[in-house]
Amino acid sequence: MKKAESAIDDMKGVNPSADITALKLDLSSFKSVRQFADELKARESAVDILINNAGIYQCPEWETIDGFEMQFGTNHLGPFLLTLTLLPLLKSAPVARIVNVASGYHEIGKIHFDNINLKNGTYDPEKAYCQSKLAMVLCTREMARRLGTESNVKCYALNPGVIKTDLQRHQNYSQTMMNMMFLTPEMGAQTTLYCALDEKLDNESGFYYDFR
């Protein structure tokens, strides 16, 4: 919440009249997701844009409080529950967008239906991350199909590129390499903003967009 409040201060420094509120949300906890959704429903009658962006990258073998593999639980199951819970508010907006920030790693991912939590010595940080991001892309496609072409809610998945943030905290990347090869957060946000705001995408849904 301290980071959120700091971000609000930064945004109000650019636009002092901006009306911004930060609400606590832990996507690795179903209880937290439901509490967040309840609080948002009490505040708002509609949601125009939902961007599912928070996540975790190639962490050690951990479990969420609900007993799921941490990357699958945080990157996919938490946002999936949040999206379904907020769907009535999204449908209440004139036009709404669900934007799922995935990764190019989904291309080498596989959904391990027989061992979704990668138990019994099969856990690998990269394998778990790729599975979670593939799940996001597939979910985006299927949600668009189920909502239908006439729905006011459109769905988008995207690869923002490799961005210099705290996401890599479980990896041993050098600062020199990150400075040379990684996108800045401002550049890394552009594909997300494109999917969230560009009017050219008004009639598209269920597709995947890449920063390249």
Secondary structure, 3 states (H helix, E strand, C coil): CHHHHHHHHHHHHHCCCCCCCCCCCCCCCHHHHHHHHHHHHHHCCCCCEEEECCCCCCCCCCECCCCCEHHHHHHHHHHHHHHHHHHHHHHCCCCEEEEEECCHHHHHCCCCHHHCCCCCCCCCHHHHHHHHHHHHHHHHHHHHHHHCCCCCEEEEEEECCCECCHHHHHCCCCHHHHHHHCECHHHHCHHHHHHHHCHHHCCCCCEEEECC
